[in-house]
Amino acid sequence: MYDRMQTYTNEDLNKIHHASMDILENTGIAFKESESVEIFKKNGFRIDGSIVFFREKDISRALETTPSRFRVTARNPKRNVHIGENDWVFVSTYGAPFICSITGEKRAATMEDYDNICKLVQTSKFVDMNGFKHVQPSDVPSQTAYLDMLFSNMTLCDKPYMGSSDSRQAARDCIEMAAILFGGKERLEEMPVMVSLINSLSPLQYSEEMAGSIIEMARCHQPLVIANMIMAGVSGPIRLPGLLALMNAEILAGLTLAQLVGPGTPIIYGTTSCPTNMRTITPCVGSPETTMIASAASQLARYYKLPCRSGGSLTDSLVPDGQAMAEGSLVLATSVRNGAHFILHACGMIGAYIGTNLEKWLMDEELCGIIRRMLTPVEITEDNIDVEAIKAVGIGGTYLMQPETLKHCRTEFFLNELFSKLDHNTWSREGSKRVEVYAADLLLKRLSAYEKPDIDPAVEADLARFVTQRRNKGKPY
């Protein structure tokens, strides 16, 4: 396959690997969680306080037990997904504190906003998984907000979902709620049902919350995205080769902890590392270097035979304008075409993670569908070529009423729901609507047409009771 983006040679990847091994063996990684340090110590790792040092054979042993592909089970079995090798998923946005309007205003997000995004995921033809922390709701207590978000994930959508790694307690509660939903903790150890996001603390650290969440999730063999967001020139080297070596070292260290706790735990290798705007010291996620890092990360993941997480429709724009769609399209398409398997922030992200815009969510969703269509293989057979039909129409004829045209005219091409294909006169007659305005109309229709998927009332009641009791001063379920 030919692609003008840089394909790293095996020698290039070996150099990055060996640089990462040097960092891991001689500088080490600080784990700010005491049990994680004890786990490393019991397994023969060299320890200095909270700093853990890794030998290459430790990394190799961990990679041997990490699968290259795995299934995530949904409460609706028809929605199950596979991640890795030739299978990949689109996942909604994550972590924004604000909801942004199409004209640039922002407001604090609420649980209603969160629930609306769950409803969009449920009704989407192209988004495969429900995420977590679509927005950070401001109208519920921050310490227990993850409980409300998980409850919405589980009841408003029957697709696979993401768990919470906000704290070790949040990870434990994720396991308890999943056990209620799927029929017991023993079943969880046999099948992945959620994917949780772990972010290292660059450079070369894992916080108490992240290390603790790795331990809790790996004990039940629940998949983890081990990722980082290194800002080149601030939390990592300004030149990309050095950034890649640091990025790689951090990810492999977290992966190793997960395999020590739960061998076989699925790990997704991930990053949303990006350059820094050196004038303002803020991230530039819509930059060309972000796509270059995403491409390199996918190639490193393949080097280790791991699934890869990358960014989706990332942009620095604060409104769903041409900049937003240009930047988002480049990052999203690059991630998919270069082999990423878990495309987070596929829909709705705006302003370098500061906000979610629901009109852009729908625009990005359509872009996801377009990219899926672009990558659909064309089957070359004599029947599909149909030379006899070409000869029958002949020179100067028309295919408009040809039988194959009539047979396939409604299914052969991608049918846009949002992006306009109208001629100018029709577009003017229908109000001359820009795409973001039309998306606002479509958003209201989508949400009003939403139907909650079936769920066992007893299970829903048990989940609600658990949330209430955990929120009520952490009383045991």
For each residue, the residues with C-beta under 8 A, 3 or more apart:
1:
2:
3: 7 337 338
4:
5: 292 295 334 338
6: 292 295 296
7: 3 299
8: 12 13 16 296 299
9: 12 13
10: 13 14
11: 14 15
12: 8 9 15 16
13: 8 9 10 16 17 299 300 303
14: 10 11 17 18
15: 11 12 18 19 241
16: 8 12 13 19 20 241 244 245 248 300
17: 13 14 20 21 248 303
18: 14 15 21 22
19: 15 16 22 23 242 245
20: 16 17 23 24 245 246 248 249 252
21: 17 18 24 25 54 56 59 249
22: 18 19 25 26
23: 19 20 26 27 204 245 246 249
24: 20 21 27 28 29 53 54 59 249 252 253
25: 21 22 28 53 54 55 56
26: 22 23 53
27: 23 24 204
28: 24 25 48 51 52 53 54 204
29: 24 51 52 54 200 204 205 206 249 250 253
30: 50 51 52 204 205 206
31: 36 37 40 50 51 52 205 206 211 257
32: 50 201 205 206 207 208 211
33: 36 37 168 206 207 208 211 212 215
34: 37 38
35: 38 39 211 212 215
36: 31 33 39 40 206 211 212 214 215 257
37: 31 33 34 40 41 47 50 52
38: 34 35 41 42
39: 35 36 42 43 215 257 260 261
40: 31 36 37 43 45 47 52 257 260
41: 37 38 45 47
42: 38 39
43: 39 40 260
44:
45: 40 41 52 53 54 58
46: 52 53
47: 37 40 41 51 52 53
48: 28 51 53
49:
50: 30 31 32 37
51: 28 29 30 31 47 48
52: 28 29 30 31 37 40 45 46 47 253
53: 24 25 26 28 45 46 47 48
54: 21 24 25 28 29 45 58 59 252 253 256
55: 25 58 59
56: 21 25 59 60
57: 60 61
58: 45 54 55 61 62 256
59: 21 24 54 55 56 62 63 252 256
60: 56 57 63 64
61: 57 58 64 65 259
62: 58 59 65 66 252 255 256 258 259 260
63: 59 60 66 255 304 305 306
64: 60 61
65: 61 62 259 263 264
66: 62 63 255 259 264 265 266 267 306
67: 70 84 264 266
68: 84 85 305 306 307
69: 82 83 84 85 87 307
70: 67 82 83 84 192 223 266 307
71: 80 81 82 83 191 192
72: 80 81 82 83 129 160 192 193 194 195 223
73: 77 80 160 182 191 192 193
74: 77 78 79 80 81 158 159 160 193
75: 79 154 158 181 182 455
76: 79 158 159 453
77: 73 74 80
78: 74
79: 74 75 76 158 159 160
80: 71 72 73 74 77 160
81: 71 72 74 87 89 128 129 159 160
82: 69 70 71 72 87
83: 69 70 71 72 87 88 89 195 223 266 268 307 341 342
84: 67 68 69 70 87 266 306 307 341
85: 68 69 307 341
86:
87: 69 81 82 83 84 341
88: 83 336 340 341 342 343
89: 81 83 128 129 341 342 343
90: 126 127 128 129 312 343 346 347 368
91: 94 127 128 129 130 131 162 312 342 343 344 345 346
92: 117 120 121 127 129 130 131 134 345 346 347 348 361
93: 96 117 131 134 312 344 345 346 347 348 349 356 361
94: 91 131 132 133 134 162 197 344 345
95: 133 136 353
96: 93 99 109 134 135 136 348 349 350 353 354 355 356
97: 108 109 135 136 138 354 355
98: 106 107 108 109 135 354 355 356
99: 96 106 107 108 109 110 113 135 355 356 357 358
100: 104 105 106 318 319 350 351 354 355 356 357
101: 104 105 106 357
102: 319 320 357 359 436 437 439 440
103: 319
104: 100 101 318 319
105: 100 101
106: 98 99 100 101 354 355
107: 98 99
108: 97 98 99 138 139
109: 96 97 98 99 113 114 135 136 137 138 356
110: 99 113 114 135 137 138 139
111: 114 115 137 139 140 148 149 152
112: 115 116
113: 99 109 110 116 117 134 135 137 356 358
114: 109 110 111 117 118 134 135 137 148 149 152
115: 111 112 118 119 152 156
116: 112 113 119 120 358 447
117: 92 93 113 114 120 121 134 135 348 356 358 361
118: 114 115 121 122 130 134 152 153 156 157
119: 115 116 122 123 156 157 446 447 450
120: 92 116 117 123 124 127 347 358 361 362 365 446 447
121: 92 117 118 124 127 129 130 131 157 159
122: 118 119 130 156 157 158 159 450 453
123: 119 120 446 449 450
124: 120 121 127 365
125: 369
126: 90 365 366 368 369 372
127: 90 91 92 120 121 124 346 347 365 368
128: 81 89 90 91 159 160
129: 72 81 89 90 91 92 121 159 160 161 162 195
130: 91 92 118 121 122 153 157 159 160 161 162
131: 91 92 93 94 121 134 161 162 344
132: 94 146 149 150 153 161 162 163 164 196 197
133: 94 95 136 146 149 164
134: 92 93 94 96 113 114 117 118 131 149 348 356
135: 96 97 98 99 109 110 113 114 117 356
136: 95 96 97 109 133 142 145
137: 109 110 111 113 114 140 145 148 149
138: 97 108 109 110
139: 108 110 111
140: 111 137 144 145 148
141: 144 145 471
142: 136 145
143:
144: 140 141 147 148 470 471
145: 136 137 140 141 142 148 149
146: 132 133 149 150 164 166 170 173 174
147: 144 150 151 173 177 467 470 471
148: 111 114 137 140 144 145 151 152 467
149: 111 114 132 133 134 137 145 146 152 153 164
150: 132 146 147 153 154 161 163 164 173 174 177 467
151: 147 148 154 155 177 463 464 467
152: 111 114 115 118 148 149 155 156 157
153: 118 130 132 149 150 156 157 161 162
154: 75 150 151 157 161 177 181 455 463
155: 151 152 452 455 460 463
156: 115 118 119 122 152 153 452 453
157: 118 119 121 122 130 152 153 154 161 453
158: 74 75 76 79 122 453 454 455
159: 74 76 79 81 121 122 128 129 130
160: 72 73 74 79 80 81 128 129 130 193 194 195
161: 129 130 131 132 150 153 154 157 194
162: 91 94 129 130 131 132 153 194 195 196 197
163: 132 150 171 174 178 194 195 196 217 222
164: 132 133 146 149 150 170 171 173 174 196
165: 170 171 196 197 198 209 210 213 217
166: 146 170 209
167: 170 171 209 212 213
168: 33 171 172 208 209 212 213 215 216
169: 172 173 474
170: 146 164 165 166 167 173 174 213
171: 163 164 165 167 168 174 175 196 212 213 216 217
172: 168 169 175 176 216
173: 146 147 150 164 169 170 176 177 466 470
174: 146 150 163 164 170 171 177 178 194 196 216 217 222
175: 171 172 178 179 185 188 216 217 220 222
176: 172 173 179 180 185 466 477
177: 147 150 151 154 173 174 180 181 463 466 467
178: 163 174 175 181 182 188 193 194 222
179: 175 176 182 183 184 185 187 188
180: 176 177 459 462 463 466
181: 75 154 177 178 193 459 463
182: 73 75 178 179 187 188 191 193
183: 179 187
184: 179 187 188
185: 175 176 179 188 189 220
186: 189 190
187: 179 182 183 184 190 191
188: 175 178 179 182 184 185 191 193 220 221 222
189: 185 186 220 221
190: 186 187
191: 71 73 182 187 188
192: 70 71 72 73 195 221 222 223 266
193: 72 73 74 160 178 181 182 188 222
194: 72 160 161 162 163 174 178 222 223
195: 72 83 129 160 162 163 192 222 223 224 225 268 342
196: 132 162 163 164 165 171 174 213 217 222 223 224 225
197: 94 132 162 165 224 225 227 344
198: 165 210 213 214 224 225 226 227 254
199: 210 227 228 229
200: 29 204 205 206 210 226 227 228 250 251 253 254
201: 32 205 206 207 210
202: 205 228 229 230 231 235 236 246 250
203: 230 235 236 246 250
204: 23 27 28 29 30 200 246 249 250
205: 29 30 31 32 200 201 202
206: 29 30 31 32 33 36 200 201 210 211 214 253 254 257
207: 32 33 201 210 211
208: 32 33 168 211 212
209: 165 166 167 168 212 213
210: 165 198 199 200 201 206 207 213 214 254
211: 31 32 33 35 36 206 207 208 214 215 257
212: 33 35 36 167 168 171 208 209 215 216
213: 165 167 168 170 171 196 198 209 210 216 217
214: 36 198 206 210 211 217 218 224 226 254 257 258 261
215: 33 35 36 39 168 211 212 218 219 257 261
216: 168 171 172 174 175 212 213 219 220
217: 163 165 171 174 175 196 213 214 220 222 223 224 258 265
218: 214 215 221 222 224 257 258 259 261 262 265
219: 215 216 261 262
220: 175 185 188 189 216 217 262
221: 188 189 192 218 262 264 265 266
222: 163 174 175 178 188 192 193 194 195 196 217 218 265
223: 70 72 83 192 194 195 196 217 265 266 267 268
224: 195 196 197 198 214 217 218 254 258 265 266 267 268
225: 195 196 197 198 267 268 270 309 342 344
226: 198 200 214 251 254 255 258 267 268 269 270
227: 197 198 199 200 251 268 269 270 271 272 309
228: 199 200 202 247 250 251 270 271 273
229: 199 202 271 272 273 274 283
230: 202 203 235 236 243 246 247 271 273 274
231: 202 234 235 236 273 274 275 276 283
232: 236 237 238 239 240 243 273 274 275 276 289
233: 236 237 238 275 276 278
234: 231 276 281
235: 202 203 230 231
236: 202 203 230 231 232 233 242 243 246 247 273
237: 232 233 241 242 243 245 246
238: 232 233 242 243 276
239: 232 242 243
240: 232 243 244 289 292 293 296
241: 15 16 237 244 245
242: 19 236 237 238 239 245 246
243: 230 232 236 237 238 239 240 246 247 273 293
244: 16 240 241 247 248 293 296 297 300
245: 16 19 20 23 237 241 242 248 249
246: 20 23 202 203 204 230 236 237 242 243 249 250
247: 228 230 236 243 244 250 251 271 273 293 297
248: 16 17 20 244 245 251 252 300
249: 20 21 23 24 29 204 245 246 252 253
250: 29 200 202 203 204 228 246 247 253 254
251: 200 226 227 228 247 248 254 255 269 270 271
252: 20 24 54 59 62 248 249 255 256 304
253: 24 29 52 54 200 206 249 250 256 257
254: 198 200 206 210 214 224 226 250 251 257 258
255: 62 63 66 226 251 252 258 259 267 269 306
256: 54 58 59 62 252 253 259 260
257: 31 36 39 40 206 211 214 215 218 253 254 260 261
258: 62 214 217 218 224 226 254 255 261 262 265 267
259: 61 62 65 66 218 255 256 262 263 264 265 267
260: 39 40 43 62 256 257 263
261: 39 214 215 218 219 257 258 265
262: 218 219 220 221 258 259 265
263: 65 259 260
264: 65 66 67 221 259
265: 66 217 218 221 222 223 224 258 259 261 262
266: 66 67 70 83 84 192 221 223 224 307
267: 66 223 224 225 226 255 258 259 306 307
268: 83 195 223 224 225 226 227 306 307 308 309 341 342
269: 226 227 251 255 297 300 301 304 306 307 308 309
270: 225 226 227 228 251 297 308 309 310 342 344
271: 227 228 229 230 247 251 293 294 297 309 310
272: 227 229 285 290 310 311 314 344 345
273: 228 229 230 231 232 236 243 247 290 293 297
274: 229 230 231 232 283 284 285 287 289 290 293
275: 231 232 233 283 284 287 289 290
276: 231 232 233 234 238 281 282 283 284
277: 280 281 282 283 284
278: 233 281
279:
280: 277
281: 234 276 277 278
282: 276 277 352
283: 229 231 274 275 276 277 352 353
284: 274 275 276 277 287 289 290 316 352
285: 272 274 290 311 314 315 316 327 331 352 353
286: 290 314 315 316 317 323 327 328 331 352
287: 274 275 284 290 291 316
288: 291 292 330
289: 232 240 274 275 284 292 293
290: 272 273 274 275 284 285 286 287 293 294 311 314 331
291: 287 288 294 295 330 331 334
292: 5 6 240 288 289 295 296
293: 240 243 244 247 271 273 274 289 290 296 297
294: 271 290 291 297 298 310 311 331 334 335 338 340
295: 5 6 291 292 298 299 334 338
296: 6 8 240 244 292 293 299 300
297: 244 247 269 270 271 273 293 294 300 301 308 310 340
298: 294 295 301 302 308 310 335 338 339 340
299: 7 8 13 295 296 302 303 338 339
300: 13 16 244 248 269 296 297 303 304
301: 269 297 298 304 306 307 308 339
302: 298 299 305 306 308 339
303: 13 17 299 300
304: 63 252 269 300 301
305: 63 68 302
306: 63 66 68 84 255 267 268 269 301 302
307: 68 69 70 83 84 85 266 267 268 269 301 341 342
308: 268 269 270 297 298 301 302 339 340 341 342
309: 225 227 268 269 270 271 340 341 342 343 344
310: 270 271 272 294 297 298 335 338 340 342 343 344
311: 272 285 290 294 314 331 332 335 343 344 345
312: 90 91 93 328 331 332 335 343 344 345 346 347 349 364
313: 328 329 331 332 345 346 347 348 349 360 364 367
314: 272 285 286 290 311 327 328 331 332 345 349 352
315: 285 286 323 324 325 327 328 331 349 350 351 352
316: 284 285 286 287 323 327 351 352
317: 286 320 321 323 324 327 350 351
318: 100 104 350 351 354 355
319: 100 102 103 104 324 350 357
320: 102 317 324 325 350 357 359 360 363 436 439
321: 317 324 325 436
322: 325 326
323: 286 315 316 317 326 327
324: 315 317 319 320 321 327 328 350 360
325: 315 320 321 322 328 329 363 367
326: 322 323 329 330
327: 285 286 314 315 316 317 323 324 330 331
328: 286 312 313 314 315 324 325 331 332 349 360 364 367
329: 313 325 326 332 333 367
330: 288 291 326 327 333 334
331: 285 286 290 291 294 311 312 313 314 315 327 328 334 335
332: 311 312 313 314 328 329 335 336 343 346 364 367 368 371
333: 329 330 336 337 371 374
334: 5 291 294 295 330 331 337 338
335: 294 298 310 311 312 331 332 338 340 343
336: 88 332 333 340 343 371 375
337: 3 333 334 375
338: 3 5 294 295 298 299 310 334 335
339: 298 299 301 302 308
340: 88 294 297 298 308 309 310 335 336 343
341: 83 84 85 87 88 89 268 307 308 309
342: 83 88 89 91 195 225 268 270 307 308 309 310
343: 88 89 90 91 309 310 311 312 332 335 336 340 346
344: 91 93 94 131 197 225 270 272 309 310 311 312
345: 91 92 93 94 272 311 312 313 314 348 349 353
346: 90 91 92 93 127 312 313 332 343 364 365 368
347: 90 92 93 120 127 312 313 360 361 362 364 365 368
348: 92 93 96 117 134 313 345 356 357 358 360 361 364
349: 93 96 312 313 314 315 328 345 353 355 356 360
350: 96 100 315 317 318 319 320 324 354 355 356 357 360
351: 100 315 316 317 318 354 355
352: 282 283 284 285 286 314 315 316
353: 95 96 283 285 345 349
354: 96 97 98 100 106 318 350 351
355: 96 97 98 99 100 106 318 349 350 351
356: 93 96 98 99 100 109 113 117 134 135 348 349 350 361
357: 99 100 101 102 319 320 348 350 360 361
358: 99 113 116 117 120 348 361 362 443
359: 102 320 362 363 436 439 440 443
360: 313 320 324 328 347 348 349 350 357 363 364 436 439
361: 92 93 117 120 347 348 356 357 358 364 365 443
362: 120 347 358 359 365 366 418 439 442 443 446
363: 320 325 359 360 366 367 418 419 435 436 439
364: 312 313 328 332 346 347 348 360 361 367 368
365: 120 124 126 127 346 347 361 362 368 369
366: 126 362 363 369 370 416 417 418 419
367: 313 325 328 329 332 363 364 370 371
368: 90 126 127 332 346 347 364 365 371 372
369: 125 126 365 366 372 373 414
370: 366 367 373 374 414
371: 332 333 336 367 368 374 375
372: 126 368 369 375 376
373: 369 370 376 414
374: 333 370 371
375: 336 337 371 372
376: 372 373
377:
378:
379: 384
380: 384 385
381: 384 385
382: 385 386 387
383: 386
384: 379 380 381
385: 380 381 382
386: 382 383 389 390 404
387: 382 390 391
388: 391 392
389: 386 392 393 402 403 404
390: 386 387 393
391: 387 388 394
392: 388 389 402
393: 389 390 397 398 399 402
394: 391 397
395:
396:
397: 393 394
398: 393 401 402
399: 393 402 404 405
400: 405
401: 398 405 406
402: 389 392 393 398 399 405 406
403: 389 406 407
404: 386 389 399 407 408
405: 399 400 401 402 408 409
406: 401 402 403 409
407: 403 404
408: 404 405 411 412
409: 405 406 412
410: 415
411: 408
412: 408 409
413:
414: 369 370 373
415: 410
416: 366 419 420 421
417: 366 442
418: 362 363 366 435 438 439 442
419: 363 366 416 435
420: 416 427 433 435 438
421: 416
422: 426 427 430
423: 426 427
424: 427 428
425: 428 429
426: 422 423 429 430
427: 420 422 423 424 430 432 433
428: 424 425 432
429: 425 426
430: 422 426 427 433
431:
432: 427 428
433: 420 427 430 437 438 441
434: 437 438
435: 363 418 419 420 438 439
436: 102 320 321 359 360 363 439 440
437: 102 433 434 440 441
438: 418 420 433 434 435 441 442
439: 102 320 359 360 362 363 418 435 436 442 443
440: 102 359 436 437 443 444
441: 433 437 438 444 445
442: 362 417 418 438 439 445 446
443: 358 359 361 362 439 440 446 447
444: 440 441 447 448
445: 441 442 448 449
446: 119 120 123 362 442 443 449 450
447: 116 119 120 443 444 450
448: 444 445
449: 123 445 446
450: 119 122 123 446 447
451:
452: 155 156 455
453: 76 122 156 157 158
454: 158
455: 75 154 155 158 452 459 460
456: 459 460
457: 460 461
458: 461 462
459: 180 181 455 456 462 463
460: 155 455 456 457 463 464
461: 457 458 464 465
462: 180 458 459 465 466
463: 151 154 155 177 180 181 459 460 466 467
464: 151 460 461 467 468
465: 461 462 468 469 477
466: 173 176 177 180 462 463 469 470 477
467: 147 148 150 151 177 463 464 470 471
468: 464 465 471 472
469: 465 466 472 475 476 477
470: 144 147 173 466 467 474 475 477
471: 141 144 147 467 468
472: 468 469 475
473:
474: 169 470
475: 469 470 472
476: 469
477: 176 465 466 469 470
